[in-house]
Amino acid sequence: MVTPARKRLILNGFVMPTVGHLSPGLWQHPDDEAHRYLKLSYWTDLARLLESGGFDALFIADVLGPIEVYQGSRDSALRNATQMPVNDPILAVSAMAAVTEHLGFGVTASTSYSQPYLLARSFSTLDHLTDGRIAWNVVTSMVDSAARNLGLDKQFDHDDRYDRAQEFLDVTYQLWEGSWEDDAVVRDHTAGIYANPAKVHSIGHVGPYFRVPGPHLCEPSPQRTPVIFQAGASARGREFAARNAELVFLGGRDAAEIGRSVAAVKELAAGFGRRPDAIKFVTSVTVVTGADEQSATAKYRDYQSHGSIEGALTLFSAFTGIDWSEHDLDEIITQRDTNASQSTLATGRGRTLREVAESMTLGGLHPTIVGSPQQVADQLESLADEADLDGFNIAYAVSPGSFADFIAYIVPELRSRGRLDTSYRPGTLREKLSGNGAARLAADHPAARYRAELPIAAQQ
């Protein structure tokens, strides 16, 4: 048996601008400060903390509509602070960037309810203001309430969402990569020319979903295209990730299930002409740790005592698009049609609804690891090696305490094993994640073709 290479692990803090993210009920714990999410100091303090621990990025999730599938009402979500209320994930990033130097920011934004022309400007602006530390977590959204509040009767069908998303990305790629030439901005004081008009091009995009003549409103940012994160795990989601993603966020119950998803995306990527090993893969884990196993176990039991089964069912209902209030807790979950998250439903398949709800009270459907620094590091290494992962989104039970514990106990242990860098790599977020010294997208990425290919009209 060949021993897997010891990868340097990527670490992202995993949060949401809300009180309750993935551990329903834990907002009631006296150590949880997530209720401070309304204060800018909460976010700047969190950014400083994560950078002090060498984290690569803060991965910020989002949802665009009320959580209201459970019992056909938003009441449970409001009672349990289940991803509601929730703020805009993009607005605190500039402040966090101002108090850090290296930490990246992965911002979730939906292709279903945005316009590529406007979103491209937002990400270019952030990439400028952060000196190239921005990633876009591309999602297609999965709750009908978002569609109803944004002018539709219901959300687009699952596969249609990905068709729209691909065209959305193609438009942004053209704006970011092809609209402005590298030397378009000349800042020539003598001639009185800031930008050379001959080197700024319209993109002339006309497609089934979007008509965007261009040009891009922003001059080229350090990365031009932000690092592309993606989290789809359905068949269409994997195909979309294989075409576009630079970092793929995968769910799964264990290393075997996650590993199968990694292998599937890599195989698809190779078919699209991309180098599979250039794509990074992470999964989410919640870590409960302390100085030793006994203290970690006691902390875990304390956290469990605050978990909310109703909150967990509310979250599971929103993810799957199925009202689980109408089902017995001892029912075995089976696969069925859903227009929401097919991969989330698949993760619960074969377990009872009670088992899923109980597990979701701490860390959602992702693994929860409890133990001493050595035990946690062993499990993280094992999961990474067996599933061919490049790193982890670290979710929290209580914030910022879970992150502080991870930094105090787990980071030194992983560094001692050669799994984490002891200092930040130079450059943009893309350079830090890939280590190849390239701020721009790789040549085999589909966006790269727009660097040379512009419509004939745009070249005139």
Summary of the structure (lengths in Angstrom):
residues: 460
radius of gyration: 21.9
end to end distance: 59.4
largest distance: 77.5
contacts: 1622
relative contact order: 0.17
helix: 43%
strand: 15%
